Amino acid sequence: MEISLKKGITSFQLKIIGIVLMTFDHIGAFLAIPTPIWFGWLGRPVATIFLFTSAEGYYYTRNKKKYLLRLLIGFWTMNLLNTIFSKFLPIEGIELYANIFGAIFWSVLSMYLYDLLKYNFRNKKYFSIFLIILFIISSLTLSFIIPSVMSANLTLGTLLFNIVPTPLFVEGGILYILMALLFYTFKDKKKMQIFIILIFSMYYLISSISLGNILSLNYQWMAIFAILPIYLYNGQKGKSMKSFFYGYYILHIFAIYVVSYFIMK
C-alpha cells in the first residue's frame, strides 16, 4: 500500500481492506468444506465499505455515465457467469448468487438521479422532474412485474431478472441503495456517515434478535465494524486500479467455486 501524505487510509486502501474481508466471506460461502463461522463475520462490513467507496467514486469521477455503464456490464457479466458455472459445474448445496454490481449500480444511479432532481428543481424544469419520478416509479413497479413473469414463464422471467437490475431485487435491495445515497448526501460529514452506519446496523441487530442466532446465522448487524476503516478514511483517492477491483471480484468467486467443484468431484 502506498504511504498517504495525510494520516489515515485512502480510498484505495479502504477497498483493499474490503476485498480481503470479502475473500474470507466468499470462501465461507462457496467453498465445499466447513469453514469457521468467523469467515462470515469478517464479511459483514464489506458491503458497507463498498457502498461508501461507491459514493466517493461517484463524486470524483469525471464521467458518471461511464461509471454506471461499467457497473451494468459487471452486473450482466456476473449473472451470465453465475448461470454458466451453475449449469455446467453444479455443486449440490452451493448456490452461486453473489453480484454486488447490481446494488452498486442502483446506488450510483440513485446518486445520479438525486443530482438531476436537485438541478431540475433549482432551474424549475418540472417536466424533467416528472420524467425522473416516473422512471423511479416504473423501476419499482418492474421489481414486482418480473417475479410475476417468472411465475408465468420461468425462462423469460429469469432472462429479465438477469438483464434488468431492479432496486428491490439487487443484492441488499433498497436498504443498500438508501445507505449509499445517504453516504453521498452527507459527503465530508464523517460523524453523520458514522451515524448512518450505526442506524442501519441497529436495524439489522433488532431484526436479528427477532430471528435468533445472532452469532451463528443472522449476523448482518456486524456491518457496524465498517465504522473503524471508514472513520480512518482520509478523503484521498490513492491508487486507482479500477480494472483490478472489478476483475478480482469476478475471478475470485469463480476460482473458489471451481475448487469446490473438484473437491466434491
N, C-alpha and C positions, 0 to 999 in steps of 0.2 A: 504494500500500500504506500502511496506517496505521502510525504510529510506535508501537512497543511501549514499555511502561513498563519492561520488562526487556530486557537485551541478548539478541540472538539473533533468531530469527524465530518467528512464531506459526503455529498450525495452518493458518490461512487463507493465509498467505504460503507455507507449505510446499506447499499444494495448488496455488497459482498457479504455483510452480516446476514442479510435476508436470504441469499441463496445457500449459505452454509446451513442455516437453520432449516430451510426448505428441503435440503437434501436429506437431512435426518428424518424429517416428517414423511417424505415420499418413500424412503427406504422402509419405514414402518408401515406405510400404506400398501406398497406394491411388491415388496419382497416376500417370496413364498416360504419364509421361515419365520418363526417367532422372533420378535424384536422387543426391546424394553419399552415399557409404556412411556418413558420419558422422551423417546424419539418423537412421539406425538405432541408431548408438551412443548418441546422445542419449536415445533412448527406453528404454534398458535399465534405468535406475534407477527408472523411473516406477512400475511395479507395486509395487516395494518401498516407495516413498513412500506410495502409496495404501493399501497393506496396513497400514502404520504408522499413518496417519491414521484408518483404519477402527477400529483398536484404541483410539485416543484418542477417536474419536467414540462408540464403543460405551460406553466407560467413563463419559463425561459425559452421554450422552443420558438424558432423563427417561423416555422411552417406547421401550424396547428393541424391543418387538414392532412398533411403528410403523416403526422404523428398518428392521427386517427386511422388512416389507411394502413399503416404498419400494424396497428393493433388488430384491425379487422382481418388482415391477412394471417396474422398469428392465430386468431380465433378459428379461421377456416382450416388452417394447417393442422392445428391440434385435433379438431373434430375429425378431419379426414384420417389422420394417423391413428387416432383412438379407434375408429371404425375398422381400419385395415388390420391393425395388430390384434384387436379383439376377435376378428373373423378368422384370421389365418394362424394366429398363435393363441388360441383360447386357453385360459387358465381357470380351472374351477375354483371359485371362491374369491377371485380377484377381478374387480371391475375397473376398467380404465375410464376415469371420469374427469381427471384434472384438466382445467382450462381456465386459468386466471385471466387470459386475454379478453374474454367476454366482459368480465367485471371491470377491468381497467378501461376497455373501450367505452363502456357506458359511463364510467366515472369521468373520463376525459370529455366525452360528448356532453355530459351534464354541465361541465365547466364551460364548454364552448357555447351551449345554449344559454347559460346564465349570463355570459358576457354579451351575447346577442340581445337578450331581453333588456339588459341594462342600457345598451346602446340605443335600442329602439324606443325605450321609454324616455330616455333623455332627449331623443330627437322627435318624439311624438309620431313615430311610424306605427300606427295602430294596426294596420293591415298585416305588417310583418310580425307584430306581436301575436295577432290572431293565428297566423300560419305556424308559428313556433309552438303555441299552446295546442293547436290541432295535431301537430306532429307528436307531441308528448302524449296526448290522449290516445292517438292511434297506436303508438308503440305499446302503451299499457294494455290497450284492447287486444292487440296482437298476442300479448302474453297469454290471454285466455283462449284466443281462437286456435292457436297451434295445437294445444292439447286436445281440443275438440276434433280437429282434423286428424290427429294421430289416432283417436278412438275410431274414427270412421275409415281411415285409410292409413295404416301403420307406416307404409313405405313413404307416402307423400308427407305425412306428418313428421317423420324422422328426418326427411330431407330438409324440410322447412326449419326444423329445430336446429339442425346443424349449419344452416346457411344464414339464418336471421337471428342475430343476438337480440333477445328481448329483455327488458330491465328486470322482470320478475324471475327469470329462469337462468340468468348468468350466475356464475359461482358467487355466493354471498347475497345475491339479489339486491333489493332496494337498500338494505342496511349498509352494504359495502359502498354502493353508489352515493348514498347520503353522507357517509363518513368522509369519502374522498372530496365531495363537494364542499363540505364544511372545512376540511383542511385548506382547500383553495380559498374559500371565502375569508378565512381568518389567517391568511398567509402572513408570516412575520409576527404573529401574535402567539408566541410559543406557549404561554400559560393557557390560552384558550384552546389551543390544539391539544395540549395535555389533558385539559378538562374534557374535551370531546372523547378522547380515548377512555377516560375514566367512566364517562356516562355509558358508552357502548359496552364496556367491559362489565359494568354493574348490571346492565340489561341481560347480558349473556349469563352472568352469575345467578341472577334471580331465576332465569329460565332453567339453568342447570340444576338449581336446588329443587325446583318443582319436579324435575325429571329424575333426580337422584344420580348417583355415581359421578359426582363432580370431579373426581380424580382419575377414574378409570374409563369413562366413556364420554361424558358431557363436560368437556373442559375447554370450550371455546373462550371462556372468561379469561383464560391465561393470555389472551391478547393484551392484557394490561401490561405485560412485561415489555411491550413495544415502547413504553414510555421512556425507558432509560436510553436506548440508542437514539430515539427521536429527540429527546432532551439534549443529547450531546451533539446533535447536528448543528454545524456552524454556518449554514447558509451558503457554503461554497459547493460548486459542482464537482470539482476534481476531474479525474479522467472520464471520458465518455464511454467508449466501448459498447455502444448500443447493440451491435451485432452479437457480441459475446453473451450479453444477458438474454436476448431473445433466443439465441441458439442453445445456450446452456439449459434454459427451462425446458425446451422441447426435447433435447437429446438425453438429458439425464433421466427423465421419466421413462423413456422407451428403453434405455440401457438397463435400468433396474428391472423393467418388465421382461426383457429378453433373458436376463439372468434368471429370473423367476421361472420362466418357461422351461429352461434347460434343467433347473433344479427339480421341477416337478416331473419332467420327462424322464 
